[in-house]
Amino acid sequence: MTGAVFAFAGSPQSAGGGWGDHPSAMAWTNIYSSSQGATQILTVAGVGGGYAPIVATNSGSAALFYTHNGVSTAYAGPFNVSDGDTLGWWLLNLTTGAESGTIVVSSGAFTVSTFTYVIRGNNYF
């Protein structure tokens, strides 16, 4: 094998473990709740093998969490998903006032989903 062919043959993309395409659009429900609220859990499709990065932006100040394959984690930045993974979102209001905002979920330049939330205050803080 030549150096170029050998390098490609050993790359993660050729083995199906590297970057895939972006996930297909996903339709999470808007959240209207008291103290905390969650979207439904959806199954990721459209990546086409390998994995794709997921990035979320939150225009409000409620704490954002995601549930990926059954494990809930505070959102702290991009993470990868693959076809067949499950993914949902939930938010927690840590104030006594109402919090609202828009979550935009993207993969590269592709917008996977946009949903809004309104979470009334949490009187336990």
MMTF fields as JSON, N, C-alpha, C and O atoms, coordinates in Angstrom:
{
  "mmtfVersion": "1.0.0",
  "mmtfProducer": "UNKNOWN",
  "numBonds": 499,
  "numAtoms": 500,
  "numGroups": 125,
  "numChains": 1,
  "numModels": 1,
  "chainsPerModel": [1],
  "groupsPerChain": [125],
  "chainIdList": ["A"],
  "bondAtomList": [4, 2, 8, 6, 12, 10, 16, 14, 20, 18, 24, 22, 28, 26, 32, 30, 36, 34, 40, 38, 44, 42, 48, 46, 52, 50, 56, 54, 60, 58, 64, 62, 68, 66, 72, 70, 76, 74, 80, 78, 84, 82, 88, 86, 92, 90, 96, 94, 100, 98, 104, 102, 108, 106, 112, 110, 116, 114, 120, 118, 124, 122, 128, 126, 132, 130, 136, 134, 140, 138, 144, 142, 148, 146, 152, 150, 156, 154, 160, 158, 164, 162, 168, 166, 172, 170, 176, 174, 180, 178, 184, 182, 188, 186, 192, 190, 196, 194, 200, 198, 204, 202, 208, 206, 212, 210, 216, 214, 220, 218, 224, 222, 228, 226, 232, 230, 236, 234, 240, 238, 244, 242, 248, 246, 252, 250, 256, 254, 260, 258, 264, 262, 268, 266, 272, 270, 276, 274, 280, 278, 284, 282, 288, 286, 292, 290, 296, 294, 300, 298, 304, 302, 308, 306, 312, 310, 316, 314, 320, 318, 324, 322, 328, 326, 332, 330, 336, 334, 340, 338, 344, 342, 348, 346, 352, 350, 356, 354, 360, 358, 364, 362, 368, 366, 372, 370, 376, 374, 380, 378, 384, 382, 388, 386, 392, 390, 396, 394, 400, 398, 404, 402, 408, 406, 412, 410, 416, 414, 420, 418, 424, 422, 428, 426, 432, 430, 436, 434, 440, 438, 444, 442, 448, 446, 452, 450, 456, 454, 460, 458, 464, 462, 468, 466, 472, 470, 476, 474, 480, 478, 484, 482, 488, 486, 492, 490, 496, 494],
  "bondOrderList": [1, 1, 1, 1, 1, 1, 1, 1, 1, 1, 1, 1, 1, 1, 1, 1, 1, 1, 1, 1, 1, 1, 1, 1, 1, 1, 1, 1, 1, 1, 1, 1, 1, 1, 1, 1, 1, 1, 1, 1, 1, 1, 1, 1, 1, 1, 1, 1, 1, 1, 1, 1, 1, 1, 1, 1, 1, 1, 1, 1, 1, 1, 1, 1, 1, 1, 1, 1, 1, 1, 1, 1, 1, 1, 1, 1, 1, 1, 1, 1, 1, 1, 1, 1, 1, 1, 1, 1, 1, 1, 1, 1, 1, 1, 1, 1, 1, 1, 1, 1, 1, 1, 1, 1, 1, 1, 1, 1, 1, 1, 1, 1, 1, 1, 1, 1, 1, 1, 1, 1, 1, 1, 1, 1],
  "groupList": [{"groupName": "MET", "atomNameList": ["N", "CA", "C", "O"], "elementList": ["N", "C", "C", "O"], "formalChargeList": [0, 0, 0, 0], "bondAtomList": [1, 0, 2, 1, 3, 2], "bondOrderList": [1, 1, 2], "singleLetterCode": "M", "chemCompType": "L-PEPTIDE LINKING"}, {"groupName": "THR", "atomNameList": ["N", "CA", "C", "O"], "elementList": ["N", "C", "C", "O"], "formalChargeList": [0, 0, 0, 0], "bondAtomList": [1, 0, 2, 1, 3, 2], "bondOrderList": [1, 1, 2], "singleLetterCode": "T", "chemCompType": "L-PEPTIDE LINKING"}, {"groupName": "GLY", "atomNameList": ["N", "CA", "C", "O"], "elementList": ["N", "C", "C", "O"], "formalChargeList": [0, 0, 0, 0], "bondAtomList": [1, 0, 2, 1, 3, 2], "bondOrderList": [1, 1, 2], "singleLetterCode": "G", "chemCompType": "PEPTIDE LINKING"}, {"groupName": "ALA", "atomNameList": ["N", "CA", "C", "O"], "elementList": ["N", "C", "C", "O"], "formalChargeList": [0, 0, 0, 0], "bondAtomList": [1, 0, 2, 1, 3, 2], "bondOrderList": [1, 1, 2], "singleLetterCode": "A", "chemCompType": "L-PEPTIDE LINKING"}, {"groupName": "VAL", "atomNameList": ["N", "CA", "C", "O"], "elementList": ["N", "C", "C", "O"], "formalChargeList": [0, 0, 0, 0], "bondAtomList": [1, 0, 2, 1, 3, 2], "bondOrderList": [1, 1, 2], "singleLetterCode": "V", "chemCompType": "L-PEPTIDE LINKING"}, {"groupName": "PHE", "atomNameList": ["N", "CA", "C", "O"], "elementList": ["N", "C", "C", "O"], "formalChargeList": [0, 0, 0, 0], "bondAtomList": [1, 0, 2, 1, 3, 2], "bondOrderList": [1, 1, 2], "singleLetterCode": "F", "chemCompType": "L-PEPTIDE LINKING"}, {"groupName": "SER", "atomNameList": ["N", "CA", "C", "O"], "elementList": ["N", "C", "C", "O"], "formalChargeList": [0, 0, 0, 0], "bondAtomList": [1, 0, 2, 1, 3, 2], "bondOrderList": [1, 1, 2], "singleLetterCode": "S", "chemCompType": "L-PEPTIDE LINKING"}, {"groupName": "PRO", "atomNameList": ["N", "CA", "C", "O"], "elementList": ["N", "C", "C", "O"], "formalChargeList": [0, 0, 0, 0], "bondAtomList": [1, 0, 2, 1, 3, 2], "bondOrderList": [1, 1, 2], "singleLetterCode": "P", "chemCompType": "L-PEPTIDE LINKING"}, {"groupName": "GLN", "atomNameList": ["N", "CA", "C", "O"], "elementList": ["N", "C", "C", "O"], "formalChargeList": [0, 0, 0, 0], "bondAtomList": [1, 0, 2, 1, 3, 2], "bondOrderList": [1, 1, 2], "singleLetterCode": "Q", "chemCompType": "L-PEPTIDE LINKING"}, {"groupName": "TRP", "atomNameList": ["N", "CA", "C", "O"], "elementList": ["N", "C", "C", "O"], "formalChargeList": [0, 0, 0, 0], "bondAtomList": [1, 0, 2, 1, 3, 2], "bondOrderList": [1, 1, 2], "singleLetterCode": "W", "chemCompType": "L-PEPTIDE LINKING"}, {"groupName": "ASP", "atomNameList": ["N", "CA", "C", "O"], "elementList": ["N", "C", "C", "O"], "formalChargeList": [0, 0, 0, 0], "bondAtomList": [1, 0, 2, 1, 3, 2], "bondOrderList": [1, 1, 2], "singleLetterCode": "D", "chemCompType": "L-PEPTIDE LINKING"}, {"groupName": "HIS", "atomNameList": ["N", "CA", "C", "O"], "elementList": ["N", "C", "C", "O"], "formalChargeList": [0, 0, 0, 0], "bondAtomList": [1, 0, 2, 1, 3, 2], "bondOrderList": [1, 1, 2], "singleLetterCode": "H", "chemCompType": "L-PEPTIDE LINKING"}, {"groupName": "ASN", "atomNameList": ["N", "CA", "C", "O"], "elementList": ["N", "C", "C", "O"], "formalChargeList": [0, 0, 0, 0], "bondAtomList": [1, 0, 2, 1, 3, 2], "bondOrderList": [1, 1, 2], "singleLetterCode": "N", "chemCompType": "L-PEPTIDE LINKING"}, {"groupName": "ILE", "atomNameList": ["N", "CA", "C", "O"], "elementList": ["N", "C", "C", "O"], "formalChargeList": [0, 0, 0, 0], "bondAtomList": [1, 0, 2, 1, 3, 2], "bondOrderList": [1, 1, 2], "singleLetterCode": "I", "chemCompType": "L-PEPTIDE LINKING"}, {"groupName": "TYR", "atomNameList": ["N", "CA", "C", "O"], "elementList": ["N", "C", "C", "O"], "formalChargeList": [0, 0, 0, 0], "bondAtomList": [1, 0, 2, 1, 3, 2], "bondOrderList": [1, 1, 2], "singleLetterCode": "Y", "chemCompType": "L-PEPTIDE LINKING"}, {"groupName": "LEU", "atomNameList": ["N", "CA", "C", "O"], "elementList": ["N", "C", "C", "O"], "formalChargeList": [0, 0, 0, 0], "bondAtomList": [1, 0, 2, 1, 3, 2], "bondOrderList": [1, 1, 2], "singleLetterCode": "L", "chemCompType": "L-PEPTIDE LINKING"}, {"groupName": "GLU", "atomNameList": ["N", "CA", "C", "O"], "elementList": ["N", "C", "C", "O"], "formalChargeList": [0, 0, 0, 0], "bondAtomList": [1, 0, 2, 1, 3, 2], "bondOrderList": [1, 1, 2], "singleLetterCode": "E", "chemCompType": "L-PEPTIDE LINKING"}, {"groupName": "ARG", "atomNameList": ["N", "CA", "C", "O"], "elementList": ["N", "C", "C", "O"], "formalChargeList": [0, 0, 0, 0], "bondAtomList": [1, 0, 2, 1, 3, 2], "bondOrderList": [1, 1, 2], "singleLetterCode": "R", "chemCompType": "L-PEPTIDE LINKING"}],
  "groupTypeList": [0, 1, 2, 3, 4, 5, 3, 5, 3, 2, 6, 7, 8, 6, 3, 2, 2, 2, 9, 2, 10, 11, 7, 6, 3, 0, 3, 9, 1, 12, 13, 14, 6, 6, 6, 8, 2, 3, 1, 8, 13, 15, 1, 4, 3, 2, 4, 2, 2, 2, 14, 3, 7, 13, 4, 3, 1, 12, 6, 2, 6, 3, 3, 15, 5, 14, 1, 11, 12, 2, 4, 6, 1, 3, 14, 3, 2, 7, 5, 12, 4, 6, 10, 2, 10, 1, 15, 2, 9, 9, 15, 15, 12, 15, 1, 1, 2, 3, 16, 6, 2, 1, 13, 4, 4, 6, 6, 2, 3, 5, 1, 4, 6, 1, 5, 1, 14, 4, 13, 17, 2, 12, 12, 14, 5],
  "groupIdList": [1, 2, 3, 4, 5, 6, 7, 8, 9, 10, 11, 12, 13, 14, 15, 16, 17, 18, 19, 20, 21, 22, 23, 24, 25, 26, 27, 28, 29, 30, 31, 32, 33, 34, 35, 36, 37, 38, 39, 40, 41, 42, 43, 44, 45, 46, 47, 48, 49, 50, 51, 52, 53, 54, 55, 56, 57, 58, 59, 60, 61, 62, 63, 64, 65, 66, 67, 68, 69, 70, 71, 72, 73, 74, 75, 76, 77, 78, 79, 80, 81, 82, 83, 84, 85, 86, 87, 88, 89, 90, 91, 92, 93, 94, 95, 96, 97, 98, 99, 100, 101, 102, 103, 104, 105, 106, 107, 108, 109, 110, 111, 112, 113, 114, 115, 116, 117, 118, 119, 120, 121, 122, 123, 124, 125],
  "secStructList": [7, 7, 2, 2, 2, 2, 2, 2, 2, 6, 1, 6, 4, 4, 4, 6, 7, 1, 5, 7, 7, 7, 7, 7, 7, 7, 7, 7, 7, 7, 3, 3, 3, 3, 1, 3, 3, 3, 7, 7, 7, 3, 3, 7, 7, 7, 7, 7, 1, 1, 5, 3, 3, 3, 3, 3, 3, 3, 1, 1, 7, 1, 3, 3, 3, 3, 3, 3, 6, 6, 3, 3, 3, 3, 7, 7, 1, 7, 3, 3, 3, 7, 6, 6, 7, 3, 3, 3, 3, 3, 3, 3, 7, 7, 1, 1, 1, 7, 3, 3, 3, 3, 3, 3, 3, 3, 3, 6, 6, 3, 3, 3, 3, 3, 3, 3, 3, 3, 3, 3, 7, 7, 6, 6, 7],
  "xCoordList": [0.839, 0.0, 0.878, 1.948, 0.41, 1.114, 0.753, -0.205, 1.516, 1.254, -0.149, -0.801, -0.64, -1.968, -3.05, -3.994, -2.935, -3.948, -3.913, -4.966, -2.737, -2.609, -3.232, -3.919, -2.994, -3.546, -5.063, -5.698, -5.664, -7.113, -7.652, -8.679, -7.002, -7.479, -7.514, -8.326, -6.668, -6.644, -7.428, -7.406, -8.121, -8.84, -10.142, -10.713, -10.622, -11.876, -13.05, -13.984, -13.018, -14.123, -14.276, -15.399, -13.182, -13.286, -13.766, -14.257, -13.63, -14.069, -15.478, -15.978, -16.128, -17.466, -17.507, -18.586, -16.381, -16.37, -16.123, -16.027, -16.013, -15.689, -16.907, -18.037, -16.66, -17.729, -18.733, -18.358, -19.994, -21.067, -21.638, -20.988, -22.844, -23.581, -24.249, -24.055, -25.021, -25.759, -27.02, -27.509, -27.549, -28.8, -29.952, -29.909, -30.964, -32.189, -32.849, -32.558, -33.739, -34.464, -35.238, -35.754, -35.314, -36.021, -37.016, -36.706, -38.207, -39.279, -39.569, -40.529, -38.727, -39.001, -40.11, -40.231, -40.921, -42.041, -41.543, -40.488, -42.333, -42.056, -42.335, -43.115, -41.696, -41.838, -42.544, -42.11, -43.637, -44.351, -44.563, -45.308, -43.911, -43.923, -43.664, -43.421, -43.723, -43.38, -42.117, -42.064, -41.125, -39.843, -38.917, -37.77, -39.402, -38.595, -39.526, -40.7, -38.989, -39.794, -38.902, -37.722, -39.48, -38.695, -39.415, -40.643, -38.627, -39.158, -39.348, -39.013, -39.876, -39.928, -38.558, -37.725, -38.335, -37.084, -37.3, -38.279, -36.386, -36.468, -35.251, -34.212, -35.385, -34.29, -33.585, -34.231, -32.273, -31.446, -31.392, -31.222, -31.538, -31.419, -30.778, -30.731, -30.287, -29.759, -28.271, -27.729, -27.591, -26.146, -25.401, -24.376, -25.892, -25.304, -24.045, -23.154, -23.954, -22.742, -21.827, -21.891, -20.994, -20.097, -20.868, -21.823, -20.463, -21.086, -21.14, -20.449, -21.981, -22.121, -22.183, -22.747, -21.615, -21.644, -22.998, -23.642, -23.419, -24.636, -24.231, -23.47, -24.746, -24.498, -25.861, -26.751, -26.027, -27.275, -26.99, -26.009, -27.848, -27.769, -29.061, -30.137, -28.94, -30.066, -30.16, -29.256, -31.247, -31.38, -31.83, -31.756, -32.294, -32.749, -31.727, -30.589, -32.142, -31.177, -31.547, -30.918, -32.556, -32.824, -31.668, -31.065, -31.36, -30.268, -30.699, -31.763, -29.857, -30.159, -29.459, -28.272, -30.2, -29.687, -30.104, -31.062, -29.401, -29.823, -29.797, -29.036, -30.639, -30.669, -30.283, -31.051, -29.076, -28.51, -28.382, -27.628, -29.116, -29.12, -29.412, -28.79, -30.379, -30.831, -30.042, -30.383, -28.995, -28.156, -28.332, -28.064, -28.784, -28.97, -27.694, -27.028, -27.366, -26.137, -26.404, -27.158, -25.799, -25.878, -25.187, -24.081, -25.836, -25.23, -24.072, -24.244, -22.878, -21.688, -20.948, -19.85, -21.543, -20.901, -21.18, -21.912, -20.597, -20.891, -20.644, -19.75, -21.462, -21.293, -21.7, -22.385, -21.292, -21.545, -22.724, -22.969, -23.458, -24.542, -24.344, -23.657, -24.962, -24.948, -26.369, -27.26, -26.583, -27.887, -28.301, -27.484, -29.571, -30.1, -29.972, -30.601, -29.161, -29.072, -30.418, -31.173, -30.716, -31.896, -31.449, -30.393, -32.27, -31.887, -33.117, -34.097, -33.058, -34.101, -33.463, -32.274, -34.258, -33.753, -34.646, -35.845, -34.081, -34.889, -34.221, -33.007, -35.046, -34.577, -35.039, -36.092, -34.243, -34.51, -34.418, -33.427, -35.449, -35.467, -35.002, -35.668, -33.882, -33.308, -33.608, -32.892, -34.661, -35.033, -36.503, -37.213, -36.944, -38.354, -39.191, -40.418, -38.557, -39.272, -39.373, -38.672, -40.236, -40.388, -39.179, -38.622, -38.78, -37.694, -38.263, -39.101, -37.81, -38.239, -37.074, -36.121, -37.161, -36.109, -36.355, -37.386, -35.407, -35.443, -34.177, -33.078, -34.34, -33.212, -33.08, -34.046, -31.888, -31.591, -30.548, -29.456, -30.903, -30.014, -29.494, -30.277, -28.175, -27.595, -26.481, -25.953, -26.149, -25.017, -24.311, -24.805, -23.158, -22.514, -23.409, -23.899, -23.627, -24.479, -25.949, -26.79, -26.287, -27.654, -28.39, -27.896, -29.572, -30.41, -31.229, -32.069, -30.983, -31.684, -33.071, -34.035, -33.181, -34.463, -34.403, -33.333, -35.574, -35.738, -36.994, -38.046, -36.887, -38.075, -37.956, -36.862, -39.088, -39.121, -39.498, -39.993, -39.252, -39.664, -40.122, -39.639, -41.066, -41.475, -41.587, -42.382, -40.774, -40.789, -41.019, -40.204, -42.137, -42.483, -41.489, -40.778, -41.446, -40.484, -40.535, -41.549, -39.404, -39.253, -39.228, -38.246, -40.286, -40.395, -39.592, -39.647, -38.856, -38.049, -36.641, -35.854, -36.301, -34.963, -35.021, -33.993],
  "yCoordList": [-1.185, 0.0, 1.239, 1.264, 2.257, 3.525, 4.218, 3.831, 5.244, 5.965, 6.536, 6.453, 7.12, 7.733, 6.674, 6.862, 5.592, 4.544, 3.891, 3.605, 3.654, 3.042, 3.941, 3.449, 5.253, 6.171, 6.14, 6.16, 6.091, 6.049, 4.72, 4.695, 3.643, 2.327, 2.202, 1.445, 2.911, 2.834, 3.929, 4.018, 4.767, 5.881, 5.401, 4.408, 6.107, 5.71, 5.761, 4.967, 6.688, 6.799, 5.531, 5.109, 4.925, 3.724, 2.53, 1.556, 2.591, 1.492, 1.73, 0.909, 2.829, 3.116, 3.718, 3.802, 4.138, 4.663, 6.143, 6.676, 6.842, 8.266, 9.131, 8.718, 10.346, 11.305, 10.775, 10.246, 10.913, 10.592, 11.88, 12.925, 11.802, 12.97, 13.571, 13.061, 14.63, 15.174, 14.336, 13.688, 14.341, 13.622, 14.243, 15.422, 13.459, 13.985, 14.948, 14.927, 15.791, 16.722, 15.949, 14.863, 16.514, 15.892, 16.906, 18.094, 16.448, 17.349, 17.177, 16.506, 17.791, 17.768, 18.751, 19.787, 18.428, 19.279, 20.476, 20.43, 21.552, 22.699, 22.298, 21.381, 22.986, 22.658, 23.806, 24.957, 23.471, 24.409, 23.673, 22.694, 24.137, 23.347, 24.225, 25.426, 23.603, 24.246, 23.595, 22.369, 24.355, 23.928, 23.246, 23.662, 22.201, 21.521, 20.908, 20.657, 20.671, 20.071, 19.398, 19.727, 18.45, 17.655, 17.48, 17.522, 17.284, 16.874, 15.364, 14.702, 14.835, 13.391, 12.887, 13.665, 11.593, 10.959, 10.505, 9.821, 10.887, 10.51, 9.695, 9.752, 8.937, 8.115, 8.837, 9.323, 8.902, 9.567, 8.702, 7.485, 9.344, 8.674, 9.641, 10.846, 9.117, 9.951, 10.215, 10.849, 9.74, 9.984, 9.182, 9.638, 8.011, 7.231, 6.484, 6.308, 6.051, 5.376, 6.366, 7.56, 5.908, 6.802, 7.623, 7.132, 8.877, 9.736, 11.161, 11.525, 11.969, 13.378, 14.201, 13.744, 15.401, 16.243, 16.926, 17.307, 17.076, 17.806, 19.007, 18.875, 20.171, 21.407, 22.018, 22.034, 22.518, 23.173, 24.588, 24.828, 25.512, 26.87, 27.141, 26.707, 27.862, 28.154, 29.667, 30.291, 30.271, 31.727, 32.202, 33.395, 31.286, 31.639, 31.241, 30.904, 31.282, 30.977, 29.765, 29.532, 28.981, 27.729, 26.768, 26.823, 25.894, 24.929, 23.852, 23.251, 23.611, 22.656, 21.331, 21.297, 20.243, 18.885, 18.093, 18.462, 17.017, 16.107, 14.682, 14.354, 13.845, 12.427, 11.679, 11.622, 11.101, 10.405, 8.933, 8.56, 8.107, 6.653, 6.327, 5.445, 7.066, 6.782, 7.427, 7.252, 8.168, 8.802, 10.314, 10.912, 10.936, 12.392, 13.078, 12.645, 14.166, 14.904, 16.391, 16.78, 17.223, 18.667, 18.997, 18.523, 19.808, 20.166, 21.126, 22.191, 20.732, 21.557, 21.783, 22.34, 21.353, 21.539, 20.372, 19.451, 20.401, 19.391, 17.957, 17.689, 17.057, 15.624, 14.907, 15.488, 13.665, 12.912, 11.962, 11.398, 11.797, 10.827, 9.967, 10.356, 8.792, 7.86, 7.407, 7.591, 6.818, 6.253, 5.266, 4.472, 5.315, 4.41, 4.917, 4.367, 5.969, 6.561, 7.201, 7.589, 7.308, 8.041, 9.347, 9.414, 10.398, 11.722, 12.535, 12.57, 13.176, 14.091, 15.203, 15.154, 16.2, 17.379, 17.69, 17.413, 18.261, 18.758, 19.983, 20.165, 20.815, 22.07, 22.186, 21.669, 22.869, 23.069, 24.559, 25.212, 25.076, 26.477, 26.551, 26.031, 27.184, 27.294, 28.639, 29.063, 29.312, 30.611, 30.577, 29.607, 31.636, 31.727, 32.378, 32.293, 33.025, 33.64, 32.696, 31.686, 33.021, 32.205, 32.388, 33.482, 31.322, 31.346, 30.904, 30.004, 31.534, 31.13, 31.272, 32.006, 30.568, 30.651, 29.721, 29.054, 29.692, 28.837, 28.002, 28.512, 26.724, 25.81, 25.517, 25.112, 25.723, 25.371, 24.262, 24.44, 23.117, 21.96, 21.857, 21.841, 21.789, 21.742, 20.718, 20.253, 20.387, 19.511, 20.128, 20.06, 20.73, 21.504, 22.686, 23.364, 22.941, 24.051, 23.656, 24.506, 22.388, 21.888, 22.047, 21.61, 22.672, 22.778, 21.506, 21.206, 20.765, 19.505, 19.778, 19.107, 20.761, 21.065, 22.42, 22.908, 23.011, 24.216, 24.03, 23.67, 24.275, 24.227, 25.306, 25.785, 25.675, 26.732, 26.151, 25.029, 26.944, 26.536, 27.733, 28.852, 27.468, 28.383, 27.512, 26.573, 27.838, 27.074, 28.043, 28.926, 27.859, 28.742, 28.561, 27.558, 29.513, 29.541, 28.352, 27.667, 28.138, 27.047, 27.672, 28.321, 27.492, 28.141, 27.456, 27.873, 26.427, 25.709, 26.26, 25.749, 27.303, 27.891, 29.206, 29.861],
  "zCoordList": [0.0, 0.0, 0.0, 0.609, -0.689, -0.631, 0.666, 1.335, 1.025, 2.27, 2.324, 3.365, 1.219, 1.208, 1.351, 2.119, 0.645, 0.72, 2.095, 2.665, 2.633, 3.941, 5.016, 5.911, 4.932, 5.925, 5.891, 6.945, 4.704, 4.609, 5.112, 5.79, 4.804, 5.212, 6.729, 7.261, 7.421, 8.874, 9.567, 10.794, 8.805, 9.424, 10.043, 9.594, 11.085, 11.712, 10.743, 10.864, 9.777, 8.847, 8.019, 7.74, 7.628, 6.805, 7.61, 7.039, 8.929, 9.781, 10.326, 11.095, 9.947, 10.411, 11.806, 12.393, 12.358, 13.715, 13.796, 14.901, 12.674, 12.706, 12.494, 12.751, 12.019, 11.811, 10.811, 9.764, 11.127, 10.204, 9.66, 9.693, 9.164, 8.721, 9.957, 11.061, 9.801, 10.943, 11.181, 10.256, 12.398, 12.662, 11.883, 11.531, 11.623, 11.023, 12.005, 13.201, 11.488, 12.357, 13.415, 13.152, 14.603, 15.724, 16.275, 16.364, 16.645, 17.079, 18.566, 18.947, 19.408, 20.835, 21.145, 20.492, 22.142, 22.531, 23.329, 23.962, 23.284, 24.131, 25.583, 25.842, 26.517, 27.935, 28.655, 28.593, 29.338, 30.206, 31.511, 31.556, 32.588, 33.807, 35.022, 34.906, 36.169, 37.424, 37.97, 38.072, 38.316, 38.886, 37.882, 37.719, 37.208, 36.197, 35.158, 35.431, 33.965, 32.91, 31.89, 31.761, 31.167, 30.22, 28.896, 28.822, 27.859, 26.562, 26.584, 27.567, 25.515, 25.356, 24.906, 24.441, 25.047, 24.603, 23.149, 22.847, 22.261, 20.84, 20.444, 21.102, 19.365, 18.857, 17.712, 16.784, 17.783, 16.781, 15.517, 15.593, 14.364, 13.068, 12.086, 12.335, 10.977, 9.91, 9.959, 9.053, 11.004, 11.106, 10.046, 9.54, 9.707, 8.621, 9.01, 8.179, 10.23, 10.7, 11.371, 11.08, 12.245, 12.971, 13.978, 14.58, 14.17, 15.168, 14.655, 13.704, 15.307, 14.944, 16.235, 17.229, 16.231, 17.427, 17.603, 16.626, 18.845, 19.188, 20.039, 20.997, 19.678, 20.406, 20.73, 19.88, 21.947, 22.334, 22.821, 23.525, 22.444, 22.982, 23.735, 23.325, 24.836, 25.707, 25.847, 26.404, 25.347, 25.415, 26.796, 27.092, 27.64, 28.978, 30.022, 29.697, 31.289, 32.345, 33.194, 34.227, 32.787, 33.496, 33.21, 32.138, 34.16, 33.994, 33.003, 33.15, 31.985, 30.922, 31.175, 31.502, 31.02, 31.153, 29.925, 29.246, 29.635, 28.569, 29.095, 30.006, 28.509, 28.837, 27.573, 26.612, 27.582, 26.425, 26.774, 27.673, 26.064, 26.309, 27.777, 28.369, 28.355, 29.711, 30.824, 31.994, 30.502, 31.524, 31.437, 30.395, 32.537, 32.578, 33.023, 33.964, 32.323, 32.568, 32.389, 31.497, 33.22, 33.011, 31.69, 31.43, 30.858, 29.579, 29.819, 30.413, 29.343, 29.52, 28.21, 28.203, 27.097, 25.81, 24.888, 25.252, 23.687, 22.668, 23.143, 23.946, 22.621, 22.845, 21.564, 20.722, 21.408, 20.175, 20.314, 21.38, 19.196, 19.118, 17.872, 16.927, 17.898, 16.764, 16.483, 17.312, 15.319, 15.004, 16.086, 16.553, 16.486, 17.494, 18.916, 19.82, 19.142, 20.479, 20.827, 19.935, 22.12, 22.555, 23.189, 23.818, 23.015, 23.486, 23.855, 23.111, 24.99, 25.438, 26.253, 26.568, 26.59, 27.29, 28.478, 28.439, 29.534, 30.64, 31.236, 31.142, 31.849, 32.419, 33.86, 34.233, 34.661, 36.072, 36.375, 36.05, 36.992, 37.403, 38.85, 39.744, 39.08, 40.427, 41.076, 41.982, 40.619, 41.18, 41.607, 41.343, 42.264, 42.638, 41.543, 41.584, 40.564, 39.455, 38.271, 38.212, 37.339, 36.127, 35.215, 35.123, 34.55, 33.568, 32.224, 32.163, 31.161, 29.824, 28.861, 29.122, 27.755, 26.765, 25.599, 25.517, 24.714, 23.53, 23.504, 23.72, 23.241, 23.075, 21.591, 20.943, 21.054, 19.665, 19.709, 20.247, 19.135, 19.086, 17.659, 16.71, 17.507, 16.163, 16.088, 17.098, 14.86, 14.562, 13.373, 12.247, 13.616, 12.553, 12.223, 13.126, 10.938, 10.506, 10.435, 10.142, 10.693, 10.586, 11.915, 12.955, 11.884, 13.082, 13.214, 12.365, 14.278, 14.538, 15.106, 14.738, 16.004, 16.64, 17.325, 17.689, 17.49, 18.289, 19.125, 18.598, 20.423, 21.272, 22.344, 22.642, 22.915, 23.92, 25.277, 25.383, 26.302, 27.641, 28.457, 28.284, 29.351, 30.406, 31.647, 31.693, 32.659, 33.902, 35.046, 35.313, 35.709, 36.825, 37.964, 38.025, 38.84, 39.931, 40.863, 40.999, 41.494, 42.444, 43.83, 44.191, 44.614, 45.92, 47.008, 48.164, 46.671, 47.658, 47.789, 48.586, 47.016, 47.1, 47.811, 47.983]
}
